Amino acid sequence: MDFLTLFAIYVVVVLTCIALICKYSGQQQTPFGLLFDSLTKVIAPWTPLWLQSFTQRTLHRLFHQRNSMFIYLHILLEGAVYTEFTYEVFGYCRDMDTTLTSLSVPYVLLVVKSCFFYLCIRREPGTVTKKRHAGQLQVYPYDKRIFYPGVCCPTCQLVKPARSKHCRVCNRCVQRFDHHCVWVNNCIGAQNTRYFLLYLLSVCAMAADMALLTGDMLLHAVVRSGILQGHYVDDDGQQQQAGMLFVIQHLFLTFPRIVFMLGFLVFVFLLLAGYALFHSYLALVNQTSNEWYKGRGNICQHCHPSPDHLCGPPASDQSKRWFYSRGVLRNLGEIFFPLRPVQKKDN
């Protein structure tokens, strides 16, 4: 069972990394950051300068500049999963009399997901421009806790509208800024949040449906083989009843690619389902992830060491945290029908 032990350790390590990322996201000093800095200091003296320079340029290119590498990686992983599903799982499912309607659902979801994926990539997120600036300033009021009037973006040379933020990757201010997503190579803002949320939900549905079909196929394969009623001889020469661990090992040896695909699908579903639930929650309360991170402490940066003229009057924790919430239905309406800048008519 050495292979299963290594695979279990791999799963535990990955899930632990995800948990730490979720716990320490939004903080300046994280365990990963401290560990990376420490390792860099230890390794740097023995690393050639050209390799250090190449690594820095590569990481800067991947995470601090717009590029399409993660889009290609997304398509590659998706293509690999669907290739394996089509050429192996599909045939086994047809042998087990699974209906074509059930087997066609993953492909329908793929088309739906691809539409939302394309819209996330191509849709303009709500860039703050000089032409629309006056109207964008009127869309949202300033809460005077996270967003306050009169602050100018030093890069764009424009006064920041409430709920906007300058994206260092795209080099632009975005209205109702949520985050920059490397998987779509675009900012998520006022005009494309709805597509991003639907994209997440469609990917979760796609992964869940394919995982269920694959799991059902493996279950039928085990039942048909009759292995549960079988026996095997252990290392001590004793005859043992085939248990769950023996069945899992048998599946790994008989359907290795299918089992790894199933594990990948489950991993993707669990990861993105949590992320989709988080963004669904933000949509219901009319918050962005940028506001959620900044508002975790509920402390105005202008109140230290003492309040200044930009600070608003004291407010309850509820009003500070849900300043932009207008009720569940209106919050969802704002996501799917974004507020538009007021256009002044010329006389």
C-alpha positions as CSV (number, residue, x, y, z in Angstrom):
1,M,0.0,0.0,0.0
2,D,3.0,2.3,-0.4
3,F,1.5,4.0,-3.4
4,L,-1.7,4.8,-1.5
5,T,0.3,6.2,1.4
6,L,2.2,8.5,-0.8
7,F,-1.0,9.6,-2.5
8,A,-2.6,10.3,0.8
9,I,0.3,12.4,2.0
10,Y,0.1,14.4,-1.3
11,V,-3.6,15.1,-0.7
12,V,-3.0,16.1,2.9
13,V,-0.1,18.5,1.9
14,V,-2.2,20.1,-0.8
15,L,-5.2,20.6,1.4
16,T,-3.0,22.0,4.2
17,C,-1.5,24.5,1.7
18,I,-5.0,25.6,0.6
19,A,-6.1,26.0,4.3
20,L,-3.0,28.2,5.1
21,I,-3.6,30.3,2.0
22,C,-7.2,30.9,2.9
23,K,-6.3,31.7,6.5
24,Y,-3.5,34.1,5.8
25,S,-4.7,35.7,2.6
26,G,-4.8,39.5,2.7
27,Q,-2.0,39.7,5.3
28,Q,1.4,41.3,4.6
29,Q,3.4,38.6,6.4
30,T,2.3,35.0,5.8
31,P,4.0,31.7,6.7
32,F,4.6,31.1,3.0
33,G,6.1,34.5,2.5
34,L,8.4,34.2,5.5
35,L,9.4,30.7,4.5
36,F,10.1,31.8,0.9
37,D,12.2,34.7,2.1
38,S,14.2,32.5,4.5
39,L,14.8,29.9,1.7
40,T,15.9,32.7,-0.7
41,K,18.4,34.0,1.8
42,V,19.9,30.5,2.3
43,I,20.0,29.5,-1.3
44,A,21.0,32.9,-2.8
45,P,24.8,32.6,-2.0
46,W,25.0,29.3,-3.9
47,T,22.8,30.3,-6.8
48,P,24.3,31.7,-10.0
49,L,23.4,35.3,-10.7
50,W,22.0,34.5,-14.1
51,L,19.6,31.9,-12.5
52,Q,18.5,34.4,-9.9
53,S,17.8,37.0,-12.5
54,F,16.0,34.6,-14.8
55,T,13.8,33.4,-11.8
56,Q,12.9,37.0,-10.8
57,R,12.0,37.9,-14.4
58,T,9.9,34.8,-14.8
59,L,8.0,35.3,-11.6
60,H,7.5,39.0,-12.3
61,R,6.2,38.1,-15.8
62,L,3.8,35.5,-14.5
63,F,2.3,37.3,-11.5
64,H,3.0,41.0,-12.0
65,Q,2.3,41.5,-15.7
66,R,-0.6,40.6,-17.9
67,N,0.0,37.4,-19.8
68,S,-2.0,34.5,-21.2
69,M,0.0,31.6,-19.8
70,F,-2.6,30.6,-17.2
71,I,-5.3,30.8,-19.9
72,Y,-3.4,28.2,-21.9
73,L,-2.8,26.1,-18.8
74,H,-6.5,26.2,-18.1
75,I,-7.3,25.0,-21.6
76,L,-4.6,22.3,-21.4
77,L,-5.9,20.9,-18.1
78,E,-9.4,21.0,-19.3
79,G,-8.5,19.3,-22.6
80,A,-6.6,16.5,-20.8
81,V,-9.6,15.8,-18.5
82,Y,-12.2,15.8,-21.3
83,T,-9.9,13.6,-23.5
84,E,-9.6,11.0,-20.7
85,F,-13.3,11.2,-20.0
86,T,-14.3,10.8,-23.7
87,Y,-11.9,8.0,-24.6
88,E,-12.3,5.9,-21.5
89,V,-15.1,6.8,-19.1
90,F,-17.6,7.5,-21.8
91,G,-17.2,4.0,-23.4
92,Y,-17.4,2.3,-20.0
93,C,-20.5,4.2,-19.1
94,R,-22.2,3.2,-22.4
95,D,-21.4,-0.4,-21.7
96,M,-23.2,0.0,-18.3
97,D,-26.2,1.5,-20.2
98,T,-25.8,5.0,-18.9
99,T,-28.1,7.2,-20.9
100,L,-26.7,9.6,-23.6
101,T,-28.6,12.4,-21.9
102,S,-26.6,11.9,-18.7
103,L,-23.4,11.6,-20.7
104,S,-24.1,14.8,-22.7
105,V,-24.4,17.0,-19.6
106,P,-20.6,17.5,-19.1
107,Y,-20.3,18.7,-22.7
108,V,-23.3,21.1,-22.4
109,L,-21.7,22.5,-19.2
110,L,-18.4,22.8,-21.1
111,V,-20.0,25.0,-23.7
112,V,-21.8,27.1,-21.0
113,K,-18.6,27.4,-19.0
114,S,-16.6,28.4,-22.1
115,C,-19.0,31.2,-22.9
116,F,-18.6,32.7,-19.4
117,F,-14.8,32.1,-19.5
118,Y,-14.6,34.0,-22.7
119,L,-16.7,36.9,-21.4
120,C,-14.5,37.1,-18.3
121,I,-11.5,37.4,-20.5
122,R,-12.8,39.9,-23.0
123,R,-15.3,41.9,-21.0
124,E,-14.1,45.3,-19.9
125,P,-14.2,45.3,-16.1
126,G,-15.2,48.9,-15.6
127,T,-12.0,50.9,-16.1
128,V,-12.0,54.4,-14.7
129,T,-11.3,56.8,-17.6
130,K,-11.2,60.6,-18.0
131,K,-14.3,60.4,-20.2
132,R,-16.4,58.6,-17.7
133,H,-14.7,59.8,-14.6
134,A,-17.3,62.4,-13.6
135,G,-20.2,59.9,-13.8
136,Q,-18.2,57.2,-12.1
137,L,-17.6,59.4,-9.1
138,Q,-21.4,59.5,-8.6
139,V,-22.1,55.8,-8.7
140,Y,-21.3,55.0,-5.1
141,P,-21.0,57.1,-2.0
142,Y,-17.8,57.1,0.1
143,D,-18.0,55.0,3.3
144,K,-15.2,57.1,4.9
145,R,-13.8,53.9,6.4
146,I,-12.2,52.1,3.4
147,F,-13.0,54.6,0.7
148,Y,-12.8,58.4,1.2
149,P,-13.2,61.4,-1.0
150,G,-10.4,63.4,-2.5
151,V,-7.8,60.6,-2.9
152,C,-6.0,60.8,-6.2
153,C,-4.5,57.8,-7.9
154,P,-0.8,58.7,-8.4
155,T,-0.6,56.5,-11.6
156,C,-3.9,57.4,-13.3
157,Q,-3.9,61.0,-12.0
158,L,-7.6,60.8,-11.3
159,V,-9.6,61.0,-8.1
160,K,-10.5,57.5,-7.1
161,P,-14.3,56.8,-7.2
162,A,-15.7,54.9,-4.2
163,R,-15.1,51.1,-4.3
164,S,-12.4,51.5,-7.0
165,K,-8.8,50.3,-6.8
166,H,-5.7,50.6,-9.0
167,C,-4.6,47.3,-10.4
168,R,-0.8,47.1,-10.6
169,V,-1.0,44.2,-13.1
170,C,-3.3,45.9,-15.6
171,N,-2.1,49.4,-14.6
172,R,-5.5,50.9,-14.4
173,C,-8.1,51.9,-11.8
174,V,-11.2,49.6,-11.9
175,Q,-14.7,50.5,-10.7
176,R,-16.0,48.2,-7.9
177,F,-12.7,46.4,-8.0
178,D,-12.8,42.8,-6.7
179,H,-9.4,41.3,-7.7
180,H,-7.1,40.5,-10.6
181,C,-7.6,36.9,-11.8
182,V,-4.6,35.4,-13.5
183,W,-6.8,32.5,-14.9
184,V,-8.7,35.0,-17.1
185,N,-5.9,37.5,-17.4
186,N,-8.3,40.3,-16.5
187,C,-9.5,42.3,-13.5
188,I,-12.9,41.4,-12.0
189,G,-14.9,44.6,-11.5
190,A,-18.3,46.1,-11.9
191,Q,-18.9,45.1,-15.5
192,N,-17.8,41.4,-15.4
193,T,-18.4,40.2,-11.8
194,R,-21.6,38.4,-13.0
195,Y,-19.7,36.5,-15.6
196,F,-17.0,35.5,-13.1
197,L,-19.5,34.2,-10.6
198,L,-21.3,32.2,-13.3
199,Y,-18.0,30.9,-14.5
200,L,-17.1,29.6,-11.1
201,L,-20.5,28.0,-10.6
202,S,-20.4,26.4,-14.1
203,V,-16.9,25.0,-13.5
204,C,-18.1,23.5,-10.1
205,A,-21.1,21.9,-11.8
206,M,-18.9,20.5,-14.6
207,A,-16.4,19.0,-12.2
208,A,-19.1,17.6,-9.9
209,D,-21.0,16.0,-12.8
210,M,-18.0,14.4,-14.3
211,A,-16.8,13.1,-10.9
212,L,-20.2,11.6,-10.2
213,L,-20.3,9.8,-13.6
214,T,-16.7,8.6,-13.1
215,G,-17.4,7.4,-9.6
216,D,-20.5,5.6,-10.7
217,M,-18.5,3.9,-13.4
218,L,-15.8,2.7,-11.0
219,L,-18.5,1.5,-8.5
220,H,-20.2,-0.5,-11.2
221,A,-16.8,-2.0,-12.3
222,V,-16.2,-3.1,-8.7
223,V,-19.6,-4.7,-8.4
224,R,-19.4,-6.5,-11.7
225,S,-16.0,-7.9,-11.0
226,G,-17.2,-9.5,-7.8
227,I,-13.9,-8.5,-6.1
228,L,-15.7,-7.6,-2.8
229,Q,-16.5,-11.3,-2.4
230,G,-12.9,-12.3,-3.2
231,H,-9.9,-13.1,-1.0
232,Y,-6.2,-12.5,-1.2
233,V,-3.0,-13.8,0.5
234,D,-1.2,-11.3,2.6
235,D,2.6,-11.1,3.3
236,D,2.3,-13.7,6.1
237,G,0.7,-16.2,3.8
238,Q,-2.7,-15.8,5.4
239,Q,-5.9,-15.6,3.3
240,Q,-7.8,-12.3,3.9
241,Q,-11.1,-11.0,2.8
242,A,-10.8,-8.2,0.2
243,G,-11.5,-5.0,2.0
244,M,-11.9,-1.4,0.9
245,L,-8.1,-0.7,0.8
246,F,-7.6,-3.7,-1.4
247,V,-10.4,-2.5,-3.7
248,I,-8.9,1.0,-4.0
249,Q,-5.5,-0.5,-4.8
250,H,-7.1,-2.7,-7.4
251,L,-8.8,0.3,-9.0
252,F,-5.4,2.2,-9.0
253,L,-3.8,-0.7,-10.8
254,T,-6.7,-1.4,-13.2
255,F,-7.8,2.2,-14.0
256,P,-4.8,4.4,-13.1
257,R,-5.6,7.4,-15.3
258,I,-9.3,7.3,-14.5
259,V,-8.6,7.3,-10.8
260,F,-6.2,10.2,-11.0
261,M,-8.7,12.1,-13.1
262,L,-11.4,11.5,-10.5
263,G,-9.0,12.7,-7.8
264,F,-8.2,15.8,-9.8
265,L,-12.0,16.5,-10.4
266,V,-12.8,16.1,-6.7
267,F,-9.9,18.4,-5.8
268,V,-11.0,21.1,-8.3
269,F,-14.6,20.8,-7.1
270,L,-13.7,21.2,-3.4
271,L,-11.4,24.1,-4.1
272,L,-13.6,26.1,-6.5
273,A,-16.8,25.2,-4.6
274,G,-15.4,27.0,-1.5
275,Y,-14.3,29.9,-3.7
276,A,-17.7,30.1,-5.4
277,L,-19.5,30.0,-2.1
278,F,-17.3,32.8,-0.8
279,H,-18.1,35.0,-3.9
280,S,-21.8,34.1,-3.7
281,Y,-21.7,35.3,-0.1
282,L,-20.0,38.5,-1.2
283,A,-22.7,39.0,-3.9
284,L,-25.5,38.6,-1.3
285,V,-24.0,41.2,1.0
286,N,-22.8,43.5,-1.8
287,Q,-19.1,43.3,-0.9
288,T,-16.0,42.7,-3.0
289,S,-13.1,40.6,-1.9
290,N,-11.0,43.7,-1.9
291,E,-13.4,45.3,0.6
292,W,-13.6,42.1,2.6
293,Y,-9.8,41.9,3.1
294,K,-9.5,45.6,3.9
295,G,-12.5,45.5,6.3
296,R,-11.4,42.5,8.3
297,G,-10.0,44.8,11.0
298,N,-12.8,47.5,10.6
299,I,-10.2,50.1,11.4
300,C,-9.9,53.4,9.5
301,Q,-6.3,54.1,8.5
302,H,-6.8,57.8,9.2
303,C,-7.7,57.1,12.9
304,H,-4.0,56.5,13.8
305,P,-2.7,58.0,15.9
306,S,-5.8,60.2,16.0
307,P,-8.8,60.8,13.7
308,D,-8.5,63.5,11.0
309,H,-11.0,65.4,8.9
310,L,-11.4,62.5,6.4
311,C,-12.8,60.2,9.1
312,G,-16.6,59.8,9.3
313,P,-18.6,59.8,12.5
314,P,-18.5,56.6,14.6
315,A,-20.7,53.9,13.3
316,S,-21.8,50.5,14.5
317,D,-19.9,47.4,13.3
318,Q,-22.9,46.3,11.2
319,S,-23.2,49.6,9.3
320,K,-19.5,49.7,8.7
321,R,-19.3,46.2,7.4
322,W,-22.4,46.2,5.2
323,F,-22.3,49.9,4.1
324,Y,-23.2,49.1,0.5
325,S,-25.7,46.4,1.2
326,R,-29.3,47.3,0.0
327,G,-31.0,43.9,0.6
328,V,-30.4,40.5,-0.9
329,L,-32.5,41.0,-4.1
330,R,-31.1,44.5,-4.9
331,N,-27.6,43.3,-4.1
332,L,-27.9,40.5,-6.6
333,G,-29.5,42.9,-9.1
334,E,-26.5,45.1,-8.8
335,I,-24.2,42.2,-9.7
336,F,-26.2,41.1,-12.8
337,F,-27.3,44.6,-13.8
338,P,-24.3,46.9,-12.8
339,L,-24.9,50.5,-11.9
340,R,-23.9,52.7,-14.8
341,P,-22.2,56.1,-14.5
342,V,-24.5,59.0,-14.8
343,Q,-24.2,60.6,-18.2
344,K,-24.8,64.3,-18.4
345,K,-26.7,65.5,-21.4
346,D,-25.2,68.3,-23.4
347,N,-27.4,71.4,-23.7
